[in-house]
Amino acid sequence: MTIRTYIQAMAEKVLSGGTIDASEALKLSGVSGSDRFLLFAEAARIRDHFVGSAVFLCSIINAKSGRCAENCAFCAQSAHHDTGVMVYPLVDEDEMVRCAALAEENGAGCYGIVTSGTSINKSDELDRVCRTVSRIKSETGISPSCSLGILDEETALRLKNAGMETYHHNIETARSFFPQICTTHDYEDDVATIRAAKAVGLRVCCGGIFGLGESFAQRIEMAETLRELDVDSIPLNFLNPVAGTRLENADNLTPLECLTIISVYRFVLPGKRLSVCGGREKNLRELQSWMFLAGANGTMTGNYLTTPGRPPELDRQMMKDLEIPVEGCCGVDN
């Protein structure tokens, strides 16, 4: 069987309701040359079949910045790194609501309140976030989401009752590679957070970051974990090395490697929302629009947590040029 025949056979397997295993996904990841374009096309066909051709946009606010006790190797906000990142406490309600309204004006269907730290303070901070979520629900038409670190079912239920629809929490990488990236909490803490959010009926947005030094087999390992956890939306982030972090000297991935990751994830997770987020400008470069041709169906618009993103008007023009409809979003990204 030629590699092109293999790609088509795997696509037909997925389209008929089957799943591909780790070895099959790994073989797809090794596609090279012009065969990659067939891989991208088949991933887009799978996307269209399971979730349609429309894409969604989401946006976030860095609502509390810096001084995080976790030692994640890539993170500019870790207290273990000296990056010169801005440090400030939880911003006030009016500012968070104002930014939500602006995100809605810019075409985003989902707005995420993101805070640094292992978890949110259960008194003043949580109260403020819950009040803000309630205001966003009543004062705007955008879907509110939160990314507040590790949480339990009780906290998840409070947020849900306030009007939060989606909880975002990344597992970042494969379980086997996680100790190379973070040693201040256990991988299972992240998994437990996802399960807690699902247990109270929240939608869950959960993904990771590529280019940390992981192998392609470990990227597939993470995809299988996400499939097992049955998350709703999956943000695919690509490392943008920050000076002062442990990974400051890491190389960016190539555009074609990024697109291959997107496509393989679509084969493994055919019915999920795959959103390309942090690092797309630095890694995909002139091929940013190809993320949708390779099977993605969402992206983050506007700025990220500590680095600038693409102006929303450029993203809207990209969708227009591609003749891709934009729909509302039920997930948030990191």
C-alpha positions in Angstrom: 0.0 0.0 0.0 1.4 3.4 -1.0 1.4 6.2 1.6 -1.3 8.0 -0.4 -3.5 5.0 -0.4 -2.8 4.6 3.3 -3.9 8.2 4.0 -7.1 7.7 2.1 -7.7 4.3 3.8 -7.3 5.9 7.3 -9.6 8.8 6.3 -12.3 6.3 5.1 -11.9 4.4 8.4 -12.6 7.5 10.4 -15.4 8.7 8.1 -17.2 5.4 8.5 -17.2 5.8 12.3 -13.9 4.0 13.2 -11.0 5.2 15.2 -7.3 5.1 14.5 -4.8 3.9 17.0 -1.5 5.3 18.1 0.5 3.3 15.6 -1.7 4.4 12.7 -1.6 8.0 13.8 2.2 7.9 14.1 2.5 6.6 10.5 0.3 9.5 9.3 2.6 11.9 11.2 5.6 10.7 9.1 4.1 11.8 5.8 6.4 14.0 3.8 6.6 15.9 0.5 3.5 16.5 -1.6 1.8 13.6 0.3 1.3 16.1 3.2 -1.1 18.0 1.1 -3.3 14.9 0.7 -3.1 14.4 4.5 -4.3 18.0 5.0 -7.1 17.6 2.5 -8.4 14.4 4.0 -8.3 16.0 7.5 -10.4 18.9 6.2 -12.8 16.4 4.7 -13.1 14.6 8.0 -13.7 18.0 9.7 -16.4 18.9 7.2 -18.1 15.6 7.7 -18.2 15.7 11.5 -18.4 19.3 12.5 -19.0 21.3 9.3 -16.9 23.8 7.5 -17.7 26.9 9.7 -15.1 28.1 12.2 -15.4 29.8 15.5 -13.4 32.6 17.1 -12.6 33.0 20.8 -10.9 35.7 22.9 -9.4 35.9 26.3 -8.4 38.4 29.0 -5.3 38.0 31.2 -7.3 38.8 34.3 -4.5 38.2 36.8 -0.9 38.1 35.8 2.4 36.8 37.1 3.8 35.3 40.3 2.5 31.8 39.5 4.0 29.2 41.9 4.1 26.5 39.2 7.4 25.9 37.3 6.1 25.1 33.8 9.1 25.4 31.5 7.5 27.5 28.9 5.6 30.0 31.0 6.4 33.7 31.2 4.2 34.1 34.3 6.0 31.5 36.5 7.7 32.9 39.6 10.5 30.5 38.8 11.4 32.6 35.8 12.7 36.1 35.3 10.9 37.3 32.2 9.9 40.9 33.1 6.2 40.0 32.6 3.6 42.4 34.0 2.4 41.5 37.5 -1.0 42.6 38.7 -3.9 41.3 40.8 -7.3 40.3 39.6 -8.7 43.1 37.5 -12.1 44.7 38.4 -15.4 43.6 37.1 -16.0 46.5 34.9 -12.8 46.0 32.9 -13.5 42.3 32.4 -17.0 43.0 31.2 -15.8 45.8 28.9 -13.3 43.4 27.3 -16.0 40.8 26.9 -18.1 43.3 25.0 -15.2 44.3 22.8 -14.4 40.6 22.1 -18.0 40.2 20.9 -17.7 43.2 18.7 -14.6 41.6 17.1 -16.5 38.5 16.2 -15.6 36.2 19.0 -18.3 33.8 20.2 -16.6 32.9 23.5 -14.7 35.0 26.0 -12.3 33.5 28.6 -11.3 34.9 32.0 -7.8 33.6 32.6 -5.9 33.9 35.9 -2.3 33.0 36.8 -1.6 30.7 39.7 -2.2 27.1 40.7 -5.9 27.8 41.5 -8.1 30.8 42.3 -8.7 32.2 45.8 -12.0 30.8 46.9 -13.1 34.0 48.7 -12.7 37.4 47.2 -11.3 36.3 43.8 -13.9 33.7 43.1 -16.7 36.0 44.2 -15.5 38.6 41.8 -15.2 36.2 38.9 -18.7 34.8 39.6 -20.2 38.3 39.6 -18.4 39.1 36.4 -19.6 35.9 34.7 -23.2 36.8 35.7 -22.8 40.3 34.2 -21.3 39.0 31.0 -24.3 36.6 30.6 -26.8 39.4 31.2 -25.0 42.4 29.5 -23.5 40.7 26.4 -24.3 38.0 23.9 -20.9 36.3 24.2 -20.4 32.9 25.9 -18.4 33.2 29.2 -15.7 30.8 30.1 -13.0 30.6 32.7 -9.4 29.3 33.1 -8.6 29.6 36.8 -6.2 26.6 37.3 -6.9 23.5 39.3 -10.4 23.3 40.8 -12.8 21.0 42.6 -16.4 20.1 41.9 -17.7 22.6 44.4 -15.9 25.5 42.7 -16.9 24.3 39.3 -20.6 24.2 40.4 -20.4 27.8 41.7 -19.0 29.0 38.4 -21.7 27.1 36.5 -24.4 28.5 38.6 -23.0 32.0 37.9 -23.4 31.4 34.2 -20.1 30.0 33.1 -20.6 27.6 30.2 -17.1 26.2 29.5 -14.1 25.6 31.7 -10.7 25.7 30.2 -7.7 23.8 31.6 -4.8 22.4 29.5 -3.0 19.2 30.2 -0.1 20.8 28.2 1.6 17.6 27.0 1.7 13.9 27.2 1.7 12.3 30.7 5.1 10.6 29.9 6.7 14.0 29.1 5.0 16.2 31.7 7.8 15.7 34.3 10.2 17.4 31.9 7.9 20.4 31.8 6.5 20.8 35.3 7.4 19.3 38.7 5.3 21.5 41.0 2.1 19.6 40.6 1.1 16.1 39.3 -0.4 15.4 35.9 -3.3 13.7 37.6 -4.2 17.1 39.3 -5.0 18.4 35.8 -6.9 15.3 34.8 -9.0 15.6 38.0 -9.8 19.2 37.2 -11.2 18.2 33.8 -13.3 15.4 35.4 -14.6 17.8 38.1 -15.8 20.3 35.4 -17.4 17.5 33.4 -19.0 16.1 36.6 -21.1 19.2 37.1 -22.2 19.4 33.5 -19.7 22.0 32.1 -18.3 21.9 28.7 -14.5 21.5 28.8 -11.8 23.0 26.7 -8.5 21.2 27.1 -5.4 20.9 25.0 -1.7 21.6 25.1 1.3 23.1 23.6 3.7 21.7 21.0 7.4 22.4 20.5 8.5 21.7 24.1 10.9 19.0 23.0 8.3 16.2 23.0 8.3 13.5 20.3 5.5 13.0 17.8 4.6 9.8 19.6 4.1 11.9 22.8 1.9 14.3 20.8 -0.3 11.4 19.8 -0.2 10.1 23.5 -1.7 13.5 24.5 -4.4 13.2 21.8 -5.3 9.8 23.1 -5.7 11.2 26.6 -7.9 13.9 25.3 -10.0 11.3 23.5 -10.3 9.3 26.7 -11.4 12.4 28.7 -13.9 13.2 26.0 -13.3 17.0 26.1 -15.4 19.2 23.9 -12.9 21.7 22.5 -9.1 21.3 22.0 -6.7 24.3 21.8 -3.6 23.5 19.8 -0.8 25.9 20.9 2.7 26.2 19.5 5.6 27.3 21.6 6.7 30.9 21.2 9.9 30.9 23.3 10.1 33.6 25.9 13.4 35.0 27.2 14.0 34.1 30.8 12.1 30.7 30.7 13.8 27.3 30.6 12.7 26.9 27.0 13.9 30.4 25.8 16.4 28.8 23.3 13.9 26.3 21.8 13.4 26.5 18.0 10.0 27.3 16.5 8.3 24.4 14.7 8.1 24.6 10.9 4.8 25.6 9.4 4.4 22.1 7.8 5.1 20.4 11.1 2.4 22.5 12.7 -0.1 21.7 9.9 0.8 18.0 10.2 0.0 18.1 14.0 -3.4 19.7 13.2 -4.3 17.1 10.6 -3.3 14.1 12.7 -5.3 15.5 15.6 -8.3 15.8 13.3 -7.9 12.1 12.4 -7.7 11.1 16.0 -10.4 13.4 17.3 -12.7 13.8 14.3 -15.8 15.3 16.0 -14.0 17.8 18.3 -13.5 21.5 17.9 -9.8 22.0 17.1 -8.7 25.5 17.7 -5.3 26.9 16.7 -4.2 29.4 19.3 -1.0 30.6 20.9 2.1 30.8 18.7 0.4 30.5 15.3 1.9 33.8 14.1 5.5 32.7 14.9 5.2 29.1 13.8 2.8 29.0 10.9 4.0 32.4 9.6 2.8 32.9 6.0 0.7 29.6 6.2 -1.6 30.7 8.9 -4.7 30.4 6.7 -3.7 26.8 6.0 -4.7 25.7 9.5 -8.3 25.6 8.3 -7.2 23.7 5.1 -5.6 21.1 7.4 -8.6 20.4 9.6 -8.9 23.1 12.3 -12.2 24.7 12.9 -11.4 27.5 15.3 -8.8 30.0 16.4 -8.2 32.7 19.0 -8.4 36.2 17.9 -6.7 39.2 19.6 -3.9 39.0 22.2 -2.8 36.0 24.2 -1.8 36.0 27.8 1.6 37.7 27.7 2.3 38.0 23.9 0.4 40.0 21.2 -1.8 38.1 18.8 -3.2 39.0 15.4 -5.5 42.0 15.0 -9.1 40.8 14.8 -9.6 42.6 11.5 -6.9 40.6 9.9 -8.5 37.3 11.0 -11.9 38.5 9.8 -10.3 39.3 6.4 -8.7 35.8 6.4 -12.1 34.1 6.9 -13.6 36.3 4.1 -10.8 35.5 1.7 -11.2 31.8 2.4 -15.0 32.1 2.1 -15.4 30.4 5.5 -18.4 31.1 7.6 -17.9 32.1 11.3 -20.2 30.6 13.9 -20.6 31.0 17.7 -18.1 29.2 20.0 -18.8 27.0 23.0 -15.2 26.6 24.0 -12.4 28.9 25.1 -8.7 28.7 24.6 -5.5 29.4 26.4 
